[in-house]
Each structure stands twice: as structure tokens, then as C-alpha cells.
Amino acid sequence: MIKVGLTESVALFFLIIIMGVFFLWFWGGRSKRGRRALRDDFQKTEITLRCPYCGNVFFNLKKMEIVQCPVCHNFVEED
């Protein structure tokens, strides 16, 4: 049997907790970066527009020069 003192077991416990927190922090940050990149790619497509008044992102499927925002109903020009 392996004899482990109180200080070693407490140190091992905290080491495992710190490693778990670091792993969750790293994994969460990585997945957010992927979602952010996906969102940026989505907003850079030619058929999406952002309303300057309410900030809504919507599709311009008909590719018209002036479109009406579906949320605030203001007219938005394509850049």
C-alpha cells in the first residue's frame, strides 16, 4: 500500500482542480474563437446586411440596392 500524507493529498487535490479549471478555460476559449470566426464569415457574405439603426443582420436575397429592415422597418442602402 502507498502511504500518502495529508499535505501530499491536499496538494494533489488542488493540482487536479487547477488542471480541470485550466482545461475548461482553454476548451471554452477555443470554441468561442471558432464561433466568432464563423459569425464573422457569415456577416462578410454578399447577401447579408446590417441595419445601422437597430443592428439587425438580415439577408438581402433579391440583391436590391435599398432594402427594408425586417425589425425596425427602416430603409437600408447596400454599401
N, C-alpha and C positions, 0 to 999 in steps of 0.2 A: 504494500500500500504506500502511496505517496503522501508524505506529510507536508501540509501547506499551512503556514501561519496566517494569522489574522491580517497582517499588513499586506502579504502577498495576495491573498484572496480579495481584499478591498481594491488593491491596485489593479488586479486583473479585471474586476468588475467594472471599474471606471474606464479602463482601456477599451473594453468591449463596448461600453456605452458611447464613448467618444468616437470610436470607429464606426458605429452604427449611425450616429448623427452626421459624421462626415460623408458617409456613403449616401445617405438620403439627401443631403445638401448638394452633393455632386450630381447625383442622378436627377434631381428636380431641376437644377440649373441647366443641365444638358437638354432635357425635354422642353423647357421653356424656350431655349435658343432655337430649337427645331420648329416650334410653333410660331415663333416670331419671324423666322425666315420664311416659313410657309405663308404667313399673313402678308409679309412684305411682297412676296412674289405674286400673291393674289391681287394686291392693290396696284401693282405695276402693269397689270394686263390692260389691253387696249379697250376692253368693254366695260371696265369699272370706272365709276366716277365717285368723287367725294363731294358732298354738299358743303359749301363753305359756311352755311348758316347753322346747320344742326349737326354736321359731322357724319351724317349717314353715308355709308358706302353702298352703292347700288349698281346694277347692271345697266348698260346702255346697249341693248341687243340690236336695236334698229340703227345704231350708229348715227343718230341725228346730232346736229350741232348744238341745239338748245333742247334740253330735256327738263321735265318737271320732277322734283324730288318727291318720292312717294310718301315721305314722312311729314315734311313741313310745307310741301306744295309750292316751294319757291322755284324759279327757273334757274337752271344751272347751264353755263356755257362750257363746251369742251375746250380744253387748253390747246 
